[in-house]
């Protein structure tokens, strides 16, 4: 009788386990897990810094702290302007966020992955898939057309380059008639538009723009800011713009000064 009960117990356990596996792998449960993941992506920060520190060694051997950030986060779809005085660590912060530099300590979470703890190839892939970068000097490839510049950016991501999407992005920034023009044949403003299209090439979750109006004449600066904000809104990407221009910063719903959360940038004697 004991043997029968034991076998029966094992049978019930096996049946229950099989039923649980079927439930977990059912289409309904799969959709629930998918919805849960999507909800997490919508509510978790796209970029998050925790106890990040970075210092450089001066020519005389002195250690110069540049970043000492206890916490910083950028949420999905959020648009934020980051101001700071010269030397406050703005460019270093962007380089650390996108994985060009490693922090000396702390965590840098991009899309939930700590890029401070992965190898260079993994950092490159996370950067290509999750972040779009708009550089102050554009950094377009001079030997390639506008369309090819966007396609080259796509080649670094996980998905295959998509000529239709590349052309659509350039059309969205008003360059559908300049697809086959190389940077030398484009105005400064048009080059900036190519840079914005390129930044959005891989459907990034966030775009980082380093002084995007610094190389633009005053008559076209507002166009660049409007373009960045509108394009990121349409592509559902968060936007972090580094700027020294208070007129630009004042247009963003979230406005921060790096000195307010980067303790390394605070002047001696300034209150914490």
C-alpha positions in Angstrom: 0.0 0.0 0.0 2.9 2.3 0.9 4.5 1.6 -2.5 1.2 2.4 -4.3 0.8 5.7 -2.4 4.4 6.6 -3.3 3.9 5.9 -7.0 0.6 7.7 -6.9 2.3 10.7 -5.3 5.0 10.7 -7.9 2.4 10.5 -10.6 0.5 13.5 -9.2 3.8 15.4 -8.9 4.7 14.6 -12.5 1.3 15.5 -13.8 1.3 18.8 -11.8 4.7 19.7 -13.1 3.7 18.9 -16.7 0.6 21.1 -16.2 2.7 23.9 -14.8 5.1 23.7 -17.8 2.2 23.8 -20.2 0.7 26.8 -18.4 4.0 28.7 -18.4 4.5 28.0 -22.1 1.0 28.7 -23.2 0.4 31.6 -25.7 -1.6 33.4 -23.0 1.3 33.2 -20.5 3.8 34.1 -23.2 1.8 37.3 -24.0 1.7 38.1 -20.3 5.4 37.8 -20.0 5.9 39.9 -23.1 3.6 42.6 -21.8 5.4 42.5 -18.4 8.8 43.0 -20.1 7.4 45.9 -22.2 6.0 47.5 -19.1 9.4 47.1 -17.4 11.1 48.8 -20.3 8.6 51.6 -20.2 9.0 52.2 -16.4 12.7 51.4 -15.9 15.3 54.1 -16.7 16.9 54.0 -20.1 20.1 55.3 -18.6 21.0 55.0 -14.9 24.2 55.9 -13.1 25.0 54.6 -9.6 27.9 55.8 -7.5 29.9 56.6 -10.6 33.4 58.1 -10.2 36.0 59.1 -12.8 39.4 60.8 -12.3 42.3 61.7 -14.5 46.0 62.1 -13.7 47.3 65.6 -14.4 50.8 66.0 -16.0 52.3 66.7 -12.6 50.9 63.4 -11.2 48.0 65.0 -9.3 44.7 63.0 -9.3 41.9 65.2 -10.7 38.4 64.0 -9.9 36.0 64.7 -12.8 32.9 62.7 -12.0 31.5 61.8 -8.6 27.8 61.1 -9.4 25.8 59.2 -6.7 22.7 58.9 -8.9 21.3 60.0 -12.2 18.6 58.5 -14.4 16.9 59.3 -17.7 13.5 57.8 -18.2 11.9 56.4 -21.5 10.8 59.3 -23.7 12.1 61.9 -21.3 13.7 65.1 -22.8 16.4 66.6 -20.6 18.8 69.5 -21.0 22.1 69.3 -19.1 24.0 72.5 -18.4 27.4 73.0 -16.8 30.3 75.4 -16.7 33.4 74.6 -18.7 35.4 71.8 -17.1 32.4 70.5 -15.1 32.6 67.0 -16.7 29.8 67.2 -19.3 31.7 65.5 -22.1 33.3 63.0 -19.7 29.8 62.1 -18.5 28.6 61.5 -22.0 31.6 59.4 -22.8 31.0 57.3 -19.7 27.3 56.8 -20.5 28.0 55.6 -24.0 30.9 53.4 -23.0 33.7 55.3 -24.7 35.3 55.6 -21.3 35.1 53.3 -18.3 34.3 54.7 -14.9 36.8 54.1 -12.1 33.9 52.9 -9.9 30.2 52.5 -10.0 27.5 51.2 -12.4 26.4 52.6 -15.8 23.2 51.0 -16.8 22.1 51.4 -20.4 18.9 49.6 -21.3 19.3 47.7 -18.0 22.7 46.4 -18.8 25.8 47.6 -16.9 28.2 48.5 -19.6 30.9 49.2 -17.1 31.2 45.5 -16.5 31.3 44.1 -20.1 34.0 43.8 -22.7 34.6 46.3 -25.4 32.7 44.4 -28.1 29.7 44.2 -25.9 29.8 47.9 -25.1 30.0 48.7 -28.8 26.9 46.5 -29.4 24.9 48.1 -26.6 25.9 51.5 -27.7 24.9 50.8 -31.3 21.6 49.2 -30.4 20.5 51.4 -27.5 22.0 54.9 -28.0 22.1 57.4 -30.8 24.9 60.0 -30.7 24.9 63.5 -32.1 28.4 65.0 -32.0 29.3 68.7 -31.9 31.4 68.3 -35.1 28.9 65.8 -36.7 31.7 63.3 -37.5 30.1 62.3 -40.9 32.2 60.1 -43.2 33.4 62.5 -45.9 33.7 59.8 -48.6 30.1 58.6 -48.2 26.8 60.1 -49.2 24.1 61.1 -46.7 22.3 57.8 -47.3 25.5 55.8 -46.9 26.3 57.6 -43.7 23.0 56.4 -42.2 23.5 52.9 -43.6 27.0 52.7 -42.1 25.5 53.5 -38.6 23.0 50.7 -39.2 25.7 48.2 -39.9 27.0 48.5 -36.3 23.6 47.4 -34.9 22.1 44.0 -34.5 19.6 44.4 -37.3 20.5 44.4 -41.0 20.9 47.8 -42.8 17.6 49.0 -44.2 17.8 51.4 -47.1 14.1 52.2 -47.0 14.3 53.2 -43.3 17.5 55.2 -43.9 15.9 57.1 -46.8 12.7 57.6 -44.7 14.8 59.1 -41.8 16.6 61.5 -44.1 13.2 62.4 -45.6 11.9 63.1 -42.1 14.6 65.7 -41.6 14.0 67.3 -44.9 16.8 65.7 -47.0 15.0 63.4 -49.4 16.5 65.4 -52.2 20.0 65.1 -50.8 20.4 61.3 -50.4 23.3 61.0 -52.8 25.2 64.1 -51.7 28.4 63.8 -49.8 29.0 66.1 -46.7 31.2 68.5 -48.7 28.2 69.2 -50.9 25.9 69.9 -47.9 25.5 73.0 -45.8 26.4 72.9 -42.1 22.7 72.7 -41.3 22.1 69.9 -43.7 25.1 68.0 -42.2 23.6 68.4 -38.8 20.3 66.9 -40.2 22.2 63.9 -41.5 23.8 63.5 -38.1 20.3 63.5 -36.4 19.0 60.9 -39.0 22.1 58.8 -38.3 21.6 58.9 -34.6 18.1 57.5 -35.0 19.2 54.8 -37.5 19.0 51.8 -35.1 15.8 52.8 -33.3 17.7 53.9 -30.1 16.0 54.1 -26.8 17.9 57.4 -26.1 19.8 60.0 -28.1 22.7 61.9 -26.6 23.6 65.3 -28.2 26.8 67.1 -27.2 26.4 70.9 -27.8 24.3 70.3 -31.0 24.0 74.0 -31.7 27.6 75.0 -31.1 28.6 74.8 -34.8 25.4 76.3 -36.1 24.8 79.9 -36.9 22.2 81.6 -34.6 19.6 81.8 -37.4 19.5 77.9 -37.6 20.0 77.0 -33.9 16.3 76.8 -33.1 15.7 74.6 -36.2 18.2 72.1 -34.9 16.7 71.9 -31.4 13.2 71.6 -32.9 14.4 68.8 -35.2 16.1 66.9 -32.4 13.1 67.1 -30.1 10.5 66.3 -32.7 12.5 63.4 -34.2 13.1 61.8 -30.8 9.4 62.3 -29.9 8.3 60.6 -33.2 10.8 57.8 -32.7 9.9 57.3 -29.0 13.5 58.0 -27.9 14.6 59.8 -24.8 16.8 62.8 -25.4 19.7 64.2 -23.3 21.2 67.4 -24.7 24.3 68.9 -23.3 24.4 72.7 -23.8 25.9 75.8 -22.3 23.1 78.0 -23.8 20.4 78.8 -21.3 18.0 79.7 -24.1 18.2 76.1 -25.4 18.1 74.6 -21.9 15.0 76.6 -21.0 12.9 74.8 -23.7 13.2 71.4 -22.1 10.7 70.0 -19.6 13.7 68.8 -17.4 16.6 71.0 -16.9 19.7 70.1 -14.8 23.1 71.6 -14.0 25.8 69.0 -13.8 27.2 70.7 -10.7 24.0 69.9 -8.9 24.6 66.1 -9.0 28.3 65.8 -9.8 30.1 66.5 -6.6 33.5 66.6 -8.3 32.3 69.7 -10.2 31.3 71.7 -7.1 33.5 74.7 -6.3 35.4 74.5 -2.9 33.1 75.7 -0.1 29.9 75.3 -2.1 27.2 73.7 0.0 26.4 70.0 -0.8 
